[in-house]
Amino acid sequence: MDDRGIVERWRRLTGLLEPIHEQAVATSRRLCRSAADGDDLYQDAVLRAFEKLHTLRDQARFKPWFFATLISRHRSRQRLRFWRRLVPLDQAFPPGREPVGADGTGWDEDARRAGRAALALGSLAAEQREAVVLFEMDGWSIDEIAAVQRASVAAVKSRLKRGRERLRRFYEQRGWRTERAAERVETLPRAVRTAGEGATS
């Protein structure tokens, strides 16, 4: 491909990425549980999309096509890395966010909850974490997740079910439950969403 062709391909790709850029970056950071690693994953996916852009036949299908690429790159990175990382609190709660309450106890509780949630997400297999993040935090439908994960609807439902069960056990094994344990587990996505929003700033 000559220089003119490269420039034109980048122009096409950036135009297609613009409407979904923020969502894709946020998803990448949530999957990786840190801003730096999430940004690396996003850039990796963009480069892969650039290489494969000629295979995209219908521009209207770009969003699921790109997220499928993102998920694929996430899987590849997970196979190469066997690390688990907690979201740094300075990324989960950036400067300028005011503590809740006069003594800051609300902020402290939010920080603990986000840290626990990020650690819990790190305990999931890549496929389960993808399903939980896309469904609980990004609002994707089961069918949409099945498309980007290149899996059956039944497989996605199973990943969500097993992921939620593992998250519940993870919390319970660490004594992070009270008499309202069920409610605490159900609010886990909110805690992780908070961490993800902090990472995207």
C-alpha positions as CSV (number, residue, x, y, z in Angstrom):
1,M,0.0,0.0,0.0
2,D,1.4,3.4,-0.9
3,D,1.4,6.4,1.4
4,R,-1.8,7.8,-0.1
5,G,-3.6,4.5,0.6
6,I,-2.3,4.4,4.2
7,V,-3.5,8.0,4.8
8,E,-6.9,7.2,3.3
9,R,-7.3,4.1,5.4
10,W,-6.4,5.9,8.6
11,R,-8.9,8.7,7.7
12,R,-11.6,6.1,7.2
13,L,-10.8,4.3,10.4
14,T,-10.7,7.4,12.6
15,G,-14.0,8.5,11.1
16,L,-15.6,5.2,12.1
17,L,-14.0,5.2,15.5
18,E,-15.0,8.7,16.5
19,P,-18.6,7.9,17.6
20,I,-17.5,4.9,19.7
21,H,-14.1,6.0,20.9
22,E,-15.0,7.0,24.5
23,Q,-17.0,3.8,25.0
24,A,-14.2,1.6,23.6
25,V,-11.6,3.2,25.7
26,A,-13.7,2.8,28.9
27,T,-14.4,-0.8,28.1
28,S,-10.7,-1.5,27.5
29,R,-9.8,0.1,30.8
30,R,-12.4,-1.9,32.7
31,L,-11.3,-5.1,31.1
32,C,-7.7,-4.4,32.1
33,R,-8.6,-2.8,35.4
34,S,-6.1,0.0,34.9
35,A,-6.0,3.1,32.6
36,A,-2.4,2.4,31.3
37,D,-3.1,-1.2,30.4
38,G,-6.5,-0.4,29.0
39,D,-5.0,2.3,26.8
40,D,-2.4,-0.2,25.5
41,L,-5.2,-2.7,24.7
42,Y,-7.2,0.0,22.9
43,Q,-4.2,1.0,20.8
44,D,-3.4,-2.6,20.1
45,A,-7.0,-3.1,18.8
46,V,-6.9,0.1,16.7
47,L,-3.7,-1.1,15.0
48,R,-5.3,-4.5,14.4
49,A,-8.4,-2.8,13.0
50,F,-6.3,-0.8,10.7
51,E,-4.6,-3.9,9.3
52,K,-7.9,-5.7,8.8
53,L,-10.1,-2.7,7.8
54,H,-10.3,-4.0,4.2
55,T,-12.3,-7.0,5.5
56,L,-15.1,-4.7,6.8
57,R,-17.8,-5.0,4.2
58,D,-20.6,-3.0,5.9
59,Q,-19.7,0.2,7.7
60,A,-22.9,0.0,9.6
61,R,-21.5,-3.1,11.4
62,F,-18.3,-1.3,12.4
63,K,-19.1,-1.1,16.2
64,P,-19.6,-4.9,16.7
65,W,-16.7,-5.6,14.2
66,F,-14.3,-3.3,16.2
67,F,-15.4,-4.7,19.6
68,A,-14.9,-8.2,18.3
69,T,-11.3,-7.1,17.4
70,L,-10.9,-5.6,20.9
71,I,-12.1,-8.8,22.6
72,S,-9.8,-10.8,20.4
73,R,-6.8,-8.7,21.4
74,H,-7.8,-8.9,25.0
75,R,-7.8,-12.7,24.8
76,S,-4.4,-12.8,23.2
77,R,-2.9,-10.5,25.9
78,Q,-4.5,-12.7,28.6
79,R,-2.9,-15.8,27.2
80,L,0.5,-14.1,27.3
81,R,0.1,-12.5,30.8
82,F,-0.8,-14.3,33.9
83,W,-1.0,-11.2,36.2
84,R,-3.8,-9.7,38.1
85,R,-3.7,-6.0,39.0
86,L,-5.8,-3.9,41.3
87,V,-7.0,-0.6,40.0
88,P,-4.9,2.1,41.6
89,L,-7.1,4.3,43.8
90,D,-5.7,7.5,42.3
91,Q,-7.1,6.3,39.0
92,A,-10.4,5.0,40.4
93,F,-10.9,8.3,42.3
94,P,-9.1,11.2,40.5
95,P,-8.2,14.5,42.1
96,G,-11.1,16.9,42.3
97,R,-13.7,14.4,43.5
98,E,-15.0,15.6,46.8
99,P,-15.4,13.1,49.7
100,V,-18.9,12.4,50.7
101,G,-19.7,13.5,54.3
102,A,-18.0,15.9,56.5
103,D,-15.4,13.4,57.6
104,G,-14.8,11.8,54.2
105,T,-16.2,8.4,55.3
106,G,-18.3,8.1,52.1
107,W,-15.3,8.6,49.9
108,D,-13.4,6.0,51.9
109,E,-16.2,3.5,51.5
110,D,-16.4,4.1,47.8
111,A,-12.7,3.6,47.5
112,R,-12.8,0.3,49.3
113,R,-15.7,-0.9,47.3
114,A,-14.1,0.0,44.0
115,G,-10.8,-1.6,45.0
116,R,-12.6,-4.8,46.1
117,A,-14.7,-4.9,42.9
118,A,-11.6,-4.5,40.7
119,L,-9.8,-7.2,42.5
120,A,-12.9,-9.5,42.2
121,L,-13.1,-8.9,38.5
122,G,-9.4,-9.8,38.2
123,S,-10.3,-13.3,39.5
124,L,-12.5,-14.1,36.6
125,A,-11.5,-15.8,33.4
126,A,-11.1,-13.5,30.4
127,E,-14.4,-14.6,28.8
128,Q,-16.4,-14.2,32.0
129,R,-14.9,-10.8,32.7
130,E,-15.7,-9.6,29.2
131,A,-19.3,-10.8,29.5
132,V,-19.7,-9.2,32.9
133,V,-18.2,-5.8,31.9
134,L,-20.1,-5.6,28.6
135,F,-23.4,-6.6,30.1
136,E,-23.4,-5.1,33.6
137,M,-21.4,-1.9,32.9
138,D,-21.6,-1.1,29.2
139,G,-25.3,-2.2,28.8
140,W,-24.8,-4.6,25.9
141,S,-27.5,-7.2,25.2
142,I,-26.8,-10.9,25.3
143,D,-27.1,-11.1,21.5
144,E,-24.6,-8.3,21.1
145,I,-22.1,-9.9,23.4
146,A,-22.5,-13.2,21.7
147,A,-21.6,-11.5,18.4
148,V,-18.4,-9.8,19.7
149,Q,-17.3,-12.9,21.6
150,R,-18.1,-15.1,18.7
151,A,-20.0,-17.4,21.0
152,S,-23.5,-18.7,21.3
153,V,-26.2,-17.0,23.3
154,A,-26.2,-20.0,25.7
155,A,-22.4,-19.6,26.2
156,V,-22.7,-15.9,27.1
157,K,-25.5,-16.7,29.5
158,S,-23.4,-19.4,31.1
159,R,-20.4,-17.0,31.4
160,L,-22.5,-14.4,33.0
161,K,-24.0,-16.9,35.5
162,R,-20.6,-18.4,36.3
163,G,-19.0,-15.0,36.5
164,R,-21.6,-13.7,39.0
165,E,-21.3,-16.9,41.1
166,R,-17.5,-16.6,41.2
167,L,-17.8,-12.9,42.2
168,R,-20.2,-13.8,45.0
169,R,-17.9,-16.6,46.2
170,F,-14.9,-14.2,46.0
171,Y,-16.7,-11.7,48.2
172,E,-17.9,-14.3,50.7
173,Q,-14.5,-16.0,51.0
174,R,-12.9,-12.7,52.1
175,G,-15.6,-12.0,54.6
176,W,-16.9,-9.1,52.5
177,R,-20.5,-9.9,53.2
178,T,-23.0,-8.8,55.8
179,E,-26.6,-9.7,56.6
180,R,-27.3,-7.9,53.2
181,A,-24.9,-10.0,51.2
182,A,-27.2,-10.4,48.2
183,E,-27.6,-6.7,47.9
184,R,-23.8,-6.2,48.2
185,V,-23.2,-8.6,45.3
186,E,-25.8,-7.0,43.2
187,T,-24.2,-3.6,43.7
188,L,-20.8,-4.9,42.6
189,P,-21.2,-3.7,39.0
190,R,-21.9,-0.1,40.3
191,A,-18.6,-0.2,42.2
192,V,-16.6,-1.4,39.2
193,R,-18.4,1.2,37.0
194,T,-17.2,3.8,39.4
195,A,-13.6,2.6,39.1
196,G,-13.9,2.5,35.3
197,E,-15.2,6.0,35.1
198,G,-12.3,7.2,37.2
199,A,-9.9,5.5,34.9
200,T,-11.3,7.2,31.8
201,S,-10.7,10.8,33.1
